[in-house]
Amino acid sequence: MKKFDYIIIGTGQAGTPLAFSLAETGTVAIIEKDFLGGTCVNNGCIPTKAYVASARKMWDAKNGVEFGVEITGKIKANLSEINARKQKLVLESRENIESAIEKNKKITLYKGEAHFSSNYEIKVGAEKLTAKKIFINVGARAVVPETYKEVPHYTNENILELTDLPKHLIIMGGSYIGLEFGQMFRRFGSEVTIIERSDRLIGREDENVSDSVAEILKAAGINIVFNAKEIHVKQEKKTILATMDNRKVSGSHLLLAIGRTPNSDTLHLENTDIKLDEKNYIKVDSYCQTNVEGIFALGDCNGEGAFTHTSYNDFQIVESFLLKKKEKKISDRIMTYGLFIDPPLGRIGMTKKEALEKGYEVLVAHRPMTKVGRAKEKGETLGFMEALIDAKTKLFLGACVLGVGGDEIIGSITNLMYAKQPYTVYRDAVHIHPTVSELIPTMLEDLKPIKK
């Protein structure tokens, strides 16, 4: 049994910075069953956004004529080269982590799957480790229902390893991951069909966001099938056939983007007192502590956020807690995220539905991108901006920017919400012209109440 001051399971966006922080005060064992860097580095943010960038270049090349730019000759996506560019970026990040760990004499890396033998004892292959403080950062993976396991399929973890373009990509699931991959492969030249069980895309969003996103994707030539309740999928020769009620879709490749599930089931937590919720997420308090003293869960596996930025914030929360400062906690976090289609969606705080359900008197500011000068100059007028204001306090309840630069613009409202400043601060500020964000103050001059 090897004793350490700290054990970290997983090298994702919470585990890796935590390892270097803890190494300043003690010995650290960090365990990784796969590639270093977790989802973000290997099959999440870095690789997918590299592909999104290539897809954007395809769009630019094909739409140059509208801007007076004539491009002659055949425009083709070389998926092999796109993959190679992606892989270079991934390897650079992965190798940077590996090099930093190797140089730190206080950190010992163990490759293999971690299994709890008891609350404070962990096996990694033949090795047995123990520590009084253990940090679980094992992430999550794509849901693969039993009905799909016998059918050739891809998830976000392996579809970016393709080097030949799918002729017709069928995507199960009309939420964030499925939509990003759908638009990406459509721009590369694949036919794409998205199959969604409900009557609209990304159901957690307000209906006007869902409807606008659907319009954007349909305008790009993506087929969307709604209300697909009874879905049966099989392979016939080299064709994937999906049947829904009396509707049929046949394609060459199948991507499952149905949802995510935590990797807590790999840890043998039945040998511990650590509690899980009904979805197998590890239960934590506002400081990422489990019910077992000294054991913490960070990142996707704790169910308190499913993003790189929330995982990193979990690291900050735990670090602050261990330093006995307790300056940060999960309950202070305002949910913000992006949908990285083009144009992107930036979201912060509550939706209209959530705000009304919580009893707020809500004022709404709305402006379509067709009324934003810079968007028109860029030739990108799809989408809109919208902000929700508490009529009593004048504070932002939430906002979304679905349009050019939306993933970056939302940060200005994020800062104001954390500062707990009224919307009038933004409204009365002087912004650079010409920009997209300069129209947010104009938008905030026209607030309208919505009925509960």
Salt bridges, closest charged atoms under 4 A:
ASP60 OD1 - ARG56 NE 3.05
GLU113 OE1 - LYS33 NZ 3.64
GLU113 OE2 - HIS115 NE2 2.92
GLU127 OE1 - LYS2 NZ 3.53
GLU146 OE2 - LYS149 NZ 2.93
GLU161 OE2 - LYS86 NZ 2.86
GLU180 OE1 - LYS49 NZ 3.18
GLU191 OE1 - HIS168 ND1 3.86
GLU205 OE1 - ARG347 NH2 2.90
ASP206 OD2 - LYS352 NZ 3.72
GLU236 OE2 - LYS234 NZ 3.12
ASP245 OD2 - ARG247 NH2 3.34
ASP265 OD2 - ARG141 NH2 2.73
ASP314 OD1 - ARG333 NH1 2.90
ASP342 OD2 - ARG56 NH1 2.65
ASP342 OD2 - ARG187 NH1 2.91
GLU380 OE2 - ARG56 NH2 2.91
GLU386 OE1 - LYS352 NZ 2.66
GLU386 OE2 - HIS366 ND1 2.82
ASP428 OD1 - ARG427 NE 2.82
GLU438 OE2 - HIS433 ND1 2.73
ASP446 OD2 - LYS448 NZ 2.81
